[in-house]
Amino acid sequence: MTKKTLNKKPIYGYVRCEKKTCANKYKPLKVPKILIGKQKCQICKNIMQKVRLDKNAEVIKNKKSQLRVIDYVYKNFDVKKFNKIIDTYKVGMLDEFCKLVLNCVDGINPEYVKEYYDLENDDEIFLDYLGDLLQTGEFFLKFKKDFNIEKYFISIVVEDTLWNEAYVLFSKIDKKYRLILAHYGAHSGQDHIELMSTKSKFDLNETLKELNNYNQQYHEIDKENPKGEFNLNAPDFTTCKPFKVSDAHNVAKNLEYKINPTINRNKD
């Protein structure tokens, strides 16, 4: 064995668990390159996926003087405009609701409205982080003078595969209660968010009835496919504790905001 062989250092890479319900999800783990594609999550035993670690993430996190993208959004979010256009939205993929919110942010750089297929590194997708903030309702808690969340609800249809969360968002501007439902599928491409109703008063029993009517679709599927792979005997919605944004989007959360170049419209 030569001296060169003895001094050869192992090559490492990074992997992460991408199972959405795992407590270890999206946390990078440094492993020898030979284990990439084989390493299992110690919590859920899922095969961990290769990722490119953003070495600048911690640097950005520690530079508190720098303006983050999310800080820019909070600072420039037009609450009154949002109240005017929110009822034009009914149901759509999560990115669509994110774009409606960003449409209320004055001067937002279009760079941060890019979807997953527009970016090489999925850790840097700001819409993923913003979507999480909107699904949980945590985004609106930053505007305590304008919004309040009356109640939170949840119904787990298929463990780790299909579930629904909802919250009642009260606007102090127009005095309306809006029931917002977040649907989670087996992967993020199946997630969507829905404005179920807008009312002038909040009634807990009526809200639960409305949510449980939504679950009726799963009971119908059970009747049509009694021998299906899953039994979608969806339980009734129940009230629950406030939802929390996971630490899965630390890179996107700490992205430094880059000012959108000004366009000279008078230029020939």
N, C-alpha and C positions, 0 to 999 in steps of 0.2 A: 504494500500500500504506500503510495507516494505521499510526500508532504503536502502536495497540492490538493490531493483528495481529502486528507485529514482536515484541512482548513476550509473546505468548501461549505458555505453556509446554506441551510435549507431555504427554499423559496416559499414565501407565504402569500396568501391571498385572503379575501374576506367573503364571508357568506352570511346570510341572515334567514330567519324563519319568516315565511310570508303567509302563514295561516292566520287569517284575520282575527280569530278568537283566542289565539295563544297569547299568554302573558309576556312571552319573549319576542313577540312579533317585531320585525324590522330592526332589531338590535344587532349591529355588526359584530361578527366573531372572527378573530384572526386564526387561521388554520394553515397547516402545511398544504401546499398546492395540490399534493397528491390526494387530499381528502375532499377537495372541491367536487361537489356532485355526489358525495357519499356521506358527508357529515350530517348526523341527525340532530334535531333540536332536543335538548335534554328534558324539556318540559312536555312537548306534545309528540315527540318522535317523528315529526315530519322531516323529509329531506330538505336541508337548507339550500338556498339558491345563491349563486355567485353574484356579488355586487361590487361596484367600483366605489371605494370609500372616498368621500370628499374630504381631503386633508385640510381644506380651508374652513370646514364647518365650525370647529372649535375656535378658530381665529375670529371668525365673524361673530360668534356668540360672545366672545370676550371683549369685543370692541363696542362698548355700550354707546359710544358717541356716534356710531354709524346708524343711519336710518335704515331700518329693515323694511321689506316690502309690506309686511302686515302692519307696521307702524304707519306707513304712508296711507294704507287703506283706511285704518281707523281714523286718522287725522282728517282725511278728505271725504269721508263717507257722508253723502247728503241724505240725511234721515227723511226730510220732507219729500224729496223726490222718490225715495223708496216707498213711502206710504202712498204715493200717487200711482205707482206702477205695479206694486206687488199683486194686486187683484187681477192683473192681466195674465198672471202666471197661474197655471193649473197643475199640470204634471209634466215631468220631463226628466231626462237624465241629469245626474248631479251637476255636470259641467254647465248645463243650461241655467240652472238656478244660480250658480257661481257667477256666470256672465251677467245675469240680471242685476246682481248685487254690485258687480264691478262697473256696470253701466251707471251706477249712482256715485262713483268715485271720480271726482274731477281730475282730468289730466293723467289718468293711470297709463303707464307705459304698456303698450300692447304686448310686450315681451312676456308679461306675467299672466296673459290670458291664453297662453299656449296650452294645448291639450297634450296628453301623454304621447301621442304619435308624432308630435312636433319636436320633441326633445330627446336627445341621446341618453341622458342620465335621468332616470325616473325619480331619483331622490330630489331633483330640483324642480319638480312640477308644483308650482304654487297653488294651482287649482285643487290639487289633492289635499293640501293642508286647509285651504279655505273651505273646501267641501266638508271636511271633518268638523270644522267650526260651525258650519251651518246645519249639518245633520244633528249635532248635539245641542244646538241653540246657543252655544257658548259665545258665538260672535256677537249676538245681540246684548249679552250681559255687559259688554264694554260700554253700552250706551244706557246707563241706568236712569238717566233723566228722561229718556224717550221710550224705553221698553222694559217690560217685566215678563218673566215666564211664570204663568199661573200654575201649571201642572205638567208632569212628565208621565209618559205611559210606555208600556212595552208588552210585546207578545212574541214569544219564541216559537216559531212554527216547526222548524227542524233544527235541532241542536247543531251549532257550528256551520249551518248551511243556509238557513232562511229565517229571517226574523224582521220584525217591524218595531220601530220606535216612533214616538210622537211627542209633541209638546204644544201647549197653547201659548201663543205669543200675544201679549197685550201691548197695544200701542197707546201711549199716553197722548199722542198727537190727535189721532182721530177717534180714540176711545173704542177701538175695535179689538175683538178677540179672534185670532187666526189660528186654526188648527193645522199644524204642519206635520206631515208624516214622512219619515225616512225609511225607505225599504232597502234591506240589505240582502244581497244574493251570495252565491258561493264565491264570486269574485267581484272586484270593484266595477267591472263592466256591466254588471246587472243592477247596480245600485241606482235608485232614483229618489227624487224628493217631490212631494206633492202638497199643494195647498188644498186641503180638503174642504174648508169652509171659512167664512168670515161672518162673525156675528156681533151683535151689539151688547150681548151679555154672556156670561159664562155659567153653564150648568153642568156639573160633574156627571150626573147620570145621563144626560143627553149626549154628552161628549163620548162617554163609554159606549153608549148605544151606537153612535155613529161609527166609532172605531171597530166595534164588533161586527157591524154590517159589512165593513171592508173585508173582514176575515171570512165572510160567507163564501167568497170565491174559492177558498181552499176546501171548504166542505163540499162544494159542487164538484171539484176535481176528484175528491175521494169517491163520490157517488159514481162518477163516470169511469174511474179507474180503481175499483176496489182492490185489485191485486197489483197496484203500482209499487215502484221501488220504495217510496216513502209513504207513510200514513200522515197526511196533512191535516190531522185532527187539531187544527189550530186552536189553542186555548184563548179564552177571552183576554182582552187587554186588562192590565192592572196598573195602578199608579206606582211610581217608583222614584228613586232618588235622582237628583240631577245627573245628566250624562256628562262624562268628562272626555276631553280630547286626549288621545293616547300620545305617547312620545314617539310615534312612528314617523313623524314628519319633521324631525329636528333640523334637517338640512334646509327644507323649504321654509320652515318657521324662521330661520335665521338668515335667509337670503338678504343680501344688501340691496337696497333699492337704487336702481340706476335711472337717472332722469331721462325722460323721453325727449329726444332732440326736437327743438321747436322748428316747425315748418314755416318758411316764408311764403305765404300765399300770394304775395304781391310780385313775386319773382317771375320774370317772363319765361 
